[in-house]
């Protein structure tokens, strides 16, 4: 099983070869959660402010499914 992950706003620094917004295929197993995905990608949980699955905000306890599209954003500021 596989999910497509996109990271934004500096989170790509945790994944060798990742670039802003580009899809990263990640192999998952049954019962794979958002929290486990962050661990697999070496992204500290406290850095993942917004975690979206198929365009909807989800808790890190969400169980991922084959073909899910995951987007991860840090907290950002601005004016």
C-alpha positions, 0 to 999 in steps of 0.5 A: 500500500502507498500514500502520496505525501507533500510537505510545505514551508520548511518541513522538506528539510527533514526528508532527504531529496524532498522539495516544497509541495512535490509528491513523495510516495511512502509505503504503508502497512495496515493500521498505519497512522498519521503519527507513524507517518511523521515518525517514518519521515523524521518530522517531529510531531510538534512541527506538524501543525496542519495534517490533511488527508485527501484535503481534510484536516485530520488528527494524527491518530487517523489510520491511513489507506492505500492511495490517500493524499497527505499534506503536512504544514508547519505553523506559519505566521504572517500579516 
